[in-house]
Structure formats: structure tokens, C-alpha cells
Amino acid sequence: ELSKKFQLFVFDDEFKNHACHIVLNHSFIAKPSQYEGLVPCGTKVLAGARYTLLQEPFFQQSSKRSSTIKRVLVTLGGSDPLNLSFRVATFLKQCDKKLEVTIVTTRANKNLLWLKRRYKRVIVDEPSMATLMARYDLIVTSASSSLLETCALQKNFIALMCASNQESTIEALKGLSTVIKRVSLATLKKGFLAVPYEKSKQRRLFQKYRFYKGEVAREILSLYSDLHN
């Protein structure tokens, strides 16, 4: 009913049905064709790396991919409802005791006090994620928006599936990078040891999914201008 009276813009990352004029899915593996039958004919679909929502610093920050891994950043979402950060950091330390492993999270994490009591290297509510991530040799991330940020910085990474709607991203990345569906000491150790040998694979990944600064804003403003006319 609203779509009959207003111009509706929808942000979607789960491929749901929508009655709208514009739909945006900023996952870098999303394709407009995946919305056939989900939105009305004539709806403009903005999907894929071209329309990824990234803050300005991720385009400005210079970052080099390290050939050796000494510093690891674990970023599994601000709330980390599964409390995976601690397990992952602990597993990584078992893989290599010399590793410097840091967890970054937010005050939305219900396990924050528990985590800080049991793990020393915890950063809370980091104001500049781009600057922080650029300082590390390896990013262990969920297959969510933090993975997009990691790829924009072209950092070595291990992507973990932390929610069911991340499965399609994990499947798309198989063969191009280290991805893990079920986290365990064995899977993480295997992934960690594989990272140094995946340089050419990740290079292809970064070439395949390219990010465009400000493209979302320009496209939306243009579309709304056309709709008003």
C-alpha cells in the first residue's frame, strides 16, 4: 500500500520479497538477477561490489599485505552473540604461541566483561577501524560487512560463517580464500597455515570484486531524480 503512494527504497541482504522502487544489496557477491520474482517489474536493483557501503577511510587508508603473519585481528561483529572471538583467539595462540592476537568488539557484546576478564588484548568501540585493520597482517572476520572492509583494504583474511545468511558468501569465496563453516582448532589451524600460500588466489579475489567510492550515493540520487521527473 505504501509503495502506491511513496517512492520506497529498501536495504536488503537476505533476498526477501519487497514492494519498492529501489532495492540495495551491498554484499559483493550479490547479483541483480537474484531478485527476479522478488521485486516488482521495473524496480531498480543495486547489487554487488559496485554498491558496497564503505566509509571514506577504507578508500583513503594505504595498506600492504604482509608475507609473514605476526599480528592478527579478530573481528566477529559488535555483538558477537556466539562468543566466538575468545575461542578463535585462543585457537590461534595454540597454532602459534608467538602470534599477537587482538580482539575488537563493542559495548553491544553481552559477553564483554567475561571476555575482558579472560583475555588481555581486547579493543572496545574502536573509532577508526580502517586505521586499526591496516596495522595487522591477518584479519579473522565473519562473512559480513567487516569482510567487505577487509577486502577493500586488501588484507590477508580468514572468513568464518557466523550466521546462516552468510553461507552464500562463504560458498562464493571457496577456492579464492580461506573460509571456514565450522570453527574448531583443526579448521582454524588448517586455514591459518594455508593463508601464506593463497596470495595469487586473493589477488584474483580483489581484482574480481572492486569497490567504488561514492557510487551508491550517486546512483540513488540519480534514480530518485528520474522518479520525480
N, C-alpha and C positions, 0 to 999 in steps of 0.2 A: 504494500500500500504506500509506503514511504517513497519507493522508487518512482511512483507515478507523479509525485509532487516535487521531489527534490533530486538533485544530482548526487548520487551516492558513490563514495569512494570507500573501498574495503581493503584492509590489510589482512592477508590470509597466508598461513604457512602449513595448512593441513588439507588443502584441496577439498574444500567444502562447497556446497551449493550456495550461491549468492545472487540476489536480485539487485544488481548495481550497474553503474555506468563504467566504472574503472575498478579493476582489482589488481593489487600489487602483491607478488610473492617474491621476496628478495633473496630466497635461497639460490645459491649459484648453480644448482643443478635443475632448478625448476624450468619448465618449458610451457609456452602458451598453449600448445596442443593438449596439455594435461587438463585444461579447463573446458574442453569440448563437452557439452552436455551439462556442465556445472553452472554456467552463467548464460544469460540471455544472448541471442544473436545480436551482434553489434557492440557488445561490451568490449572495451579495450583492456587487454590483458598485458600487464607489465611483469615479466617473469625472467629470472636468471641473473647472472653476474652483472650485466649491464645496469641493473636496477638495485644493486645491493646498497643497503643503508649503512654507510660508514662515516664516522666522524672525521673532521678535517685532519687531525693529527696522523691518522693512518695513511694519508696520502703524502704528508709532509715528512714523516719520520724516515730517515735513512736507516737501513737495516741490512746487515750482512749475515749470510748463512754460514755458520761455523762448521769446520771439518771435524772438529773434536767436540765432544759433549761433556762439559764440566758443570754447567749451570742449567737447571731445569725449573720451569714454572708450571705449576699445576693450576689450571683454571677451569672449574667444572660448574660454573654458574654461581650467581649470587646467593641462591638459597641452598644449593647442593642437597636436596631432600634425601638422597640416598646415602649421604655422608661418605661419599666415595673418595673425597680428597685425601683424607687421612690414610685410607687403605692404599691408594695409589702412591702417595709419597713414601709410605713405609716399604712398599714393594720395591720401589725404585732404589731406595737406600740398600735393600738387600741385594739388588742387582749389582750395585757398585757403591761401596761404602764411602768413596771419595767424592761422590756427587753432592753438589749443593742444591737441595730441592726446596723450593719455596711454594707455599700455598697462597693463593689470592682469593678472597671471598668478600662478603659484605655482611652488614649487620642483620640482613634478612635471613641469614643462616641460623636456623634454630639450634644447631649443634656448636655454635661459635665458642661458647665458654668451655664446653667439653674439649673442643679441638685445641684451643689455646693452652689448656692445662697439659695436654699430651704432646703437643708439637710446638717447637720453638719458632720456626720460620713461617709465620703467618702474617700476611698483609691484609688489612681490612679497609674497604672503601677506598681503594686506590683512585686518585683523581685523574691520573693520566695513564691509561692502560697501554697506549701506543708506546710511550717512552719506556714503561716498565717491561713490556714484552720484548722490545728491541734489545734489551740487555741480556737476554737469555739465549742459550744455544739450542734449546729444545722446549717446545710448548706441548704439554699434555692437556688436551681440551675435549670438551664434549662436542658432538657434531651439531652445534647450534651457532648462534651469532658470533661467539668467540672464535669459532673455526674460520669464519669469514674474515675476521680481523687478523688472525694468524696468517691466512693465505695472502691477504693484502700486504702484509709485511714480509712475505716470502720466507717465513721461518720454518725450520725443521719441526715436524709435529707428529704426534700420535693422537688419532681421533678415537674417542670412546663413545659408544652408544649408551646414552643415559636415559633415553625416553623412546617410546615406540614410534613417535613421529620422526625420529632421526634415522630410522632404518634405511629409507630410500637414499639418504646422503651417504651412509656407510657403504651401501651396495655400489653406489656410483663411484666411490673412491677406491674400491678394491682394485689392486693392480697398479694404482698410481701413488699410493702412500700406505703407511701403516695404520690399519683400522682394527678396532677390537670391539666385538659384540659383547663378550662376557669377560669381565675383568677378573684376572687371577694372577698370582705370582708368575705362573708359567707363561700366560699370554702376554703379560707386560714385559717380561724378560725377553721373550722372543721378539717382540716389537721393538724394544729398546736396542737390541743387538742388530736389528735389520736396518735401522734408520741411517747409519753412515753409508750404507750401500744403495740407498734409494735416491741419490742426488739427481740422476737423469730422469727418474720417474717423476719426482716432484717438480723438476724443471718443466716437464711436459704439462703437469697439472697447472702450474702457474701461467703457462702460455695459453692453455685451453680456456681457463676461467679468468678473464681480465675484468678489472673493476674500473668504473668510470666516475670520476669526481663530479658530483652535482647533476648527474644525468636524471635521477628520479625527479628532482625539483623542476628541472627544465621541462621534462615530458609532461608532468602533471599540470603545470601552469599552462602549457600549450594546449593540452586536452580540454581543460576547463574553459579556456578562451574559445576554443572551437564549439564547445557545447553551448556556451552563452550566445554565440553568434547564430 
